[in-house]
Amino acid sequence: MKTNKQKSISFILTLLTSSSAFALNLSDLQGESRHEYRSPRGVPELCVIAKKWPGASYKTGDLEKEKTLCNYDFYLNMGICPKYTSTNPAILLLEPNAKYTKEAIDASDCNLKKLDVKTEAKFKQTITCSNTSSIVAYYHVSRALGNIGRVPTTVLRTMDIQTHAKLTQKANDYLRNVNDSIRISWQHFAEVHKFPRMYPLLFDNSQTQIFGALSDNVKDEEQYGDVSGVGDYDTRYQRFLRQAPFQRVASSQSVPQLVGSSEFTKVAQIVTQMKDVSDMVLLDTMLNQQDRIGNIHYKFYWYYINPQTTTIERSKSNAKVSNGQIKVPDEELREMAGRKAALLKEMVLKDNDCGVSKTNMMKKIGALDKVRHMSYQTYRRLLAFEQTLNTPAGKDYFMKELLFSAADYSSLFKNTQEAKRILVSKCQSSQLQFDVDLENYVAGTNSRRPKTTCTL
């Protein structure tokens, strides 16, 4: 009789072999640009920057980060280690320094608590809950909707199958006495490596390379417990609905009514949080996210009004949370003194691997149906995205650039159409308030605000 662990491994591996007839031919991966490398045994590896979605909000930093990711070489300039924490396996790209050279990192047991190095990127594949297409799609769809969620920059990458097999063995050796889900995940990978031709969602059609998503690693982030709450894993989504951030997004009251003011410094945090939450619900509804709650992060930024231009500017903060209290550096407080400034938590959606082909938890709890506040910019971009998605070019983009299957695209299209229907209906019945764009709370900007309409 099979043990529960054996049943789990068998179930996951069956999903990987039966979920798609897809077989990746690397010559078909062209993208916007291709970068080629060679492994020590001469296998060609690729880094592919996907083409840009038309009209999306890619920033200069995104374009620079794409190039940086594709300049990382597994054998020349970055240390590579298996990831030993969380639930989904990954390869970590670690930056060598004067104390730890690439050779020292690679030769170590990869205990990051002992290694004084920075993790610059993560390389993940379609296994366990993780899905390559989900990781890359979150990046591009977030930019299509106006850079919502601050999703990390992501590219497609391949690795010599033998290199990955050695890292898989290292992970299993290190975790052999660990009783945790990550150990089972790496055992999944060990089984997969025995029969690569059976797993087209992991290996190219030549079975010489494993492919996946390479994402920038966000640093110095904090868990956004205000949004997720604390409690049992099985009821995490129901708990999310009860937290104050979502309750505000679902409220029929206006922002000034909820806060008791419309003055910039008093509403800035609540407005930013409400926009982040409604944006997250929309994005996760579109992309079938299964495991968001508990995987939400934030970083601190200062937002302040430039009195000459009456525009909002922002700068990174080194504020930290210690014993439940926010500690702000004195030099920052001095710099912001006398300004109309607020220290804000900006949501970061960095864990986006469990989506696209997974259970749509936001739809399951009807989260989008409950939303009553949204950014007008996000709303307008959703309408434009749905129009372009509903074209042969839109379908071609997701299937060729982001490795969607026909079923994946169909699911995204249906989810997007449904999201549009829900929100347009709310807009037309005056149940949707466009009051979470922070620019609306800067005095003297009324003439700049676009006239709101429910359709394009």
C-alpha positions, 0 to 999 in steps of 0.5 A, a space after each residue: 500500500 502506498 504511503 501518503 507521501 508516495 500518493 502525493 508524489 504520484 498525483 503531482 507527477 501524473 498532473 505534469 504528464 497529463 495536463 498538456 501535450 505541449 512540447 517546447 522547441 527552444 528554436 520557437 522561443 524568440 521573444 523580444 531578444 534572446 541571450 545564449 550561454 553554454 553549460 560546461 558540457 556544451 549544452 546551449 542555454 537561453 534567456 528570453 525577454 518576452 515581447 511587450 504587451 501593447 500599451 502596457 506600463 513598462 518602466 525604465 527599471 523593468 527594461 534594465 532589470 530584464 537585461 540584468 536577469 539575462 546577464 546572469 550566467 549560471 557558470 560564470 558570474 552567479 552562485 547557484 543553490 537550491 532553495 530549502 525553505 517554503 513549499 515550492 522548489 527553486 534555484 537561487 542565484 546568489 551574488 559572489 563577494 570578496 568573502 564568498 566567491 562563486 566557486 565557494 558558494 557552489 561548493 557549499 551546502 547552500 545553507 544561506 544562514 551561514 553564507 553572507 551573500 545576497 539572493 538576486 533572482 529565483 529560477 522556478 519551474 512548473 512543479 508542485 503548485 508552481 507554474 512557469 506561465 503564471 510567474 511570467 504572466 503576472 509580470 506582463 498582465 500587471 504592467 498591462 493594467 498599469 503596473 499594479 501589484 508591483 510584481 517583480 520583473 521576470 524573464 524565461 530561462 533554461 538550464 542544462 538538465 544535468 546541472 539542475 539534476 545535481 542541484 536537486 541531489 544537493 537539495 535532497 541530501 541536505 533535507 534528508 532528515 527534514 520532515 517538511 513539504 519542501 523535502 517532498 517537493 525536491 523528491 518530486 524533482 528527483 523522480 521527474 529527472 529520471 524520465 524527462 521525456 514524460 514531463 513536457 511542462 518542465 523539459 524542452 523536446 530535446 530533453 537537454 534543458 529544463 525551462 522556467 521563469 527567472 524573477 528578480 528577488 525583492 529584498 527587505 520586504 515585510 509580510 503584509 499581515 494587515 491584509 492577510 490576517 493571522 490564522 488557519 491556512 484552510 480558512 485564510 481566504 475567508 479571514 482575508 474578507 474579514 480584515 479591515 483592508 478588504 472591508 474598506 474596499 467592500 464598503 459603500 462609504 466613500 474614502 472621506 467618510 471612511 477616514 473622516 478626512 480628504 486631506 492628503 497626509 491623512 488619507 494617503 495610507 488608507 487610499 494606497 492600501 485600498 487600491 492595492 487590495 482591489 488591484 490584487 483581487 482583480 489580478 488574482 481573479 484574472 489569473 486563477 491564483 490559488 495561494 495569495 493570502 499569507 503571501 502578500 508583502 510590502 515595502 516602505 516608501 515616502 509619498 510627498 507633494 511637490 508644491 511647485 508642480 502639485 504632483 506626488 513624488 516618492 522615495 524609498 524609506 529604510 524604515 523597519 518594523 521592530 516589536 510591532 513598531 515602525 522605526 523611521 531613521 532620523 535623517 528621513 524624518 528631518 528630510 520630510 519635516 515641513 512637507 506634506 508627506 506620508 510614510 506608506 506601505 506599498 504592496 508587493 506581489 512577489 509570490 505569483 507561481 501558483 496560478 493560471 492552471 490552479 483553483 481560482 480562490 478569489 472567484 471561489 469566495 466572490 471577492 471581486 463581486 464585493 469590491 466597491 472601490 477601484 482605481 479608475 486607471 486600473 478600470 480603464 486599463 482592464 477594459 482596454 486589455 480585454 479588447 486586445 485579449 479578445 483578438 488572434 494577436 492577443 491569444 498568440 501573445 500569451 501562447 507564444 510569448 508566455 507559454 500558455 496552453 490553449 486551455 490556459 488562454 481560454 481560462 484567462 479570457 473567460 476570467 477577464 470577460 467576467 471581471 469586466 462584466 462585474 465591474 462595468 455592471 457595478 459602474 453603471 449602477 453607481 455601486 463602484 467608486 473610483 476614489 482610490 487614485 491618490 492623485 485625487 487628494 492633492 489640492 488643486 488637481 481637479 482640472 487634471 482628473 479624467 471624466 469617468 465613464 463606464 465604457 471605453 
